[in-house]
Amino acid sequence: MHKIAVNFGDMTDLDDIDRRLIAELSANARLPTSALAARVGIARTTAQARIERLERAGVIAGYTLRLSEDTLRNAIRATVLVHITPAAQTNVLNQLRRLPAVERVHTTSGRFDLACQLRTESTGALDDTLDKIGAIDGVMALESLIHLSTKIDRSA
């Protein structure tokens, strides 16, 4: 299923129709404009113009694909907490971008500097990715947490 990426920082200037369009697109970004317009109760051309305006304004940052839980059932997911030297953040982030298993990286407060979300097809591939992260110049320590099951997912 496709998902919409919304920049919620720009939500203050939106009216009710914009919010309803975003809600419908968030549920199904592949919804045809005519069906979207019908659900919101506006003309197709109005819906198209508003979507284009939201995209130009950066409110809608893009569209992406969300895989089903059945597809991901055999995937190994993990969060890796990474402690780096202060001057190494740019290099570490550049190296992490090159690793296909790295889906997201967040800066954090506390003992670790980065929290990386990984997805691999096997524990062997996870182990290989962890070795690659540990070998990046500037990485001082890492701790991996393998996800066992998802109990709450509000991103859906």
C-alpha positions in Angstrom: 0.0 0.0 0.0 1.3 3.5 -0.8 1.6 6.1 1.9 1.9 9.8 1.8 4.6 11.7 3.6 3.2 14.9 5.2 5.3 17.7 6.7 3.1 18.5 9.7 5.1 21.6 10.5 3.2 23.4 7.7 -0.3 22.3 8.8 -1.3 25.7 10.4 -2.5 27.2 7.1 -4.6 24.3 6.0 -8.4 24.4 5.9 -10.8 21.5 6.5 -10.8 20.4 2.9 -6.9 20.2 2.8 -7.0 18.1 6.0 -9.6 15.8 4.6 -7.6 15.4 1.4 -4.5 14.6 3.4 -6.4 12.1 5.6 -7.8 10.3 2.5 -4.3 10.2 0.8 -2.7 9.0 4.0 -5.1 6.0 4.0 -4.5 5.3 0.3 -2.1 7.5 -1.7 -3.1 5.6 -4.9 -6.7 6.7 -4.7 -7.7 8.2 -8.1 -8.3 11.9 -8.0 -11.9 11.4 -9.0 -12.6 9.0 -6.1 -10.6 11.3 -3.7 -12.7 14.3 -4.8 -16.0 12.3 -4.4 -15.0 11.2 -0.8 -14.2 14.8 0.2 -17.2 16.3 -1.7 -15.4 18.6 -4.1 -14.8 18.7 -7.9 -12.0 16.5 -9.4 -10.3 19.7 -10.7 -10.4 21.3 -7.3 -9.0 18.2 -5.7 -6.2 18.1 -8.2 -5.4 21.8 -7.8 -5.3 21.5 -4.0 -3.0 18.4 -4.1 -0.6 20.2 -6.4 -0.7 23.3 -4.1 0.1 21.1 -1.1 3.0 19.5 -3.0 4.4 22.8 -4.1 4.1 24.2 -0.5 6.0 21.1 0.8 3.1 20.0 3.0 3.0 16.8 1.0 6.6 15.8 0.9 6.2 12.7 -1.2 4.6 9.4 -1.7 6.1 6.1 -0.6 5.4 2.4 -0.4 4.5 0.5 2.8 4.9 -3.2 2.6 2.3 -5.5 4.1 3.0 -7.4 7.3 2.8 -10.7 5.4 5.6 -9.5 3.1 7.7 -8.4 6.1 6.9 -11.4 8.2 10.2 -13.2 7.5 12.3 -10.0 7.6 14.7 -9.5 10.5 14.2 -6.0 11.9 16.5 -4.4 14.5 17.3 -1.1 16.1 21.0 -0.4 16.4 22.1 2.2 18.9 25.4 3.8 17.8 27.9 5.9 19.9 30.2 8.0 17.7 33.0 10.5 18.1 31.7 14.1 18.0 33.4 15.0 14.7 32.4 11.8 12.9 28.6 12.4 12.4 28.8 13.4 8.8 31.1 10.5 7.8 29.0 8.0 9.8 25.8 9.2 8.2 27.3 9.1 4.7 28.4 5.5 5.3 25.1 4.4 6.8 23.3 5.8 3.7 25.3 3.3 1.6 24.0 0.3 3.5 20.7 -1.0 2.0 19.6 -2.6 5.3 19.5 0.9 7.0 16.0 2.2 6.7 16.0 5.1 9.1 18.6 6.9 11.3 17.6 9.2 14.1 19.8 11.4 16.3 19.2 10.8 20.0 19.9 12.1 23.4 21.5 10.1 26.1 24.3 7.5 25.9 24.0 6.8 22.2 24.1 9.4 19.4 22.2 7.6 16.7 19.3 5.1 16.5 19.3 3.1 13.3 16.4 1.1 12.1 17.5 -1.9 10.0 15.7 -4.5 7.9 17.4 -7.6 6.5 16.4 -10.9 5.1 18.3 -13.1 7.5 20.2 -13.1 10.8 23.4 -13.6 8.7 22.7 -10.4 6.7 22.0 -8.6 10.0 25.3 -9.8 11.4 27.1 -8.6 8.3 25.4 -5.2 8.4 26.3 -4.8 12.1 30.0 -5.6 11.3 29.9 -3.0 8.6 28.4 -0.4 10.9 31.0 -1.2 13.6 33.8 -0.8 11.1 32.8 2.7 10.1 35.5 5.3 11.1 34.1 7.2 14.1 31.9 4.5 15.5 32.9 3.9 19.1 30.3 1.4 20.2 27.0 -0.1 19.1 24.2 -2.1 20.6 21.6 -4.0 18.6 18.0 -4.8 19.6 16.3 -7.3 17.4 12.6 -6.6 17.0 10.5 -9.7 17.8 7.0 -8.5 17.1 5.1 -5.3 16.6 2.5 -4.6 19.2 1.5 -1.0 18.3 2.0 0.6 14.8 0.5 4.0 14.4 2.2 4.6 11.1 -0.3 2.4 9.3 
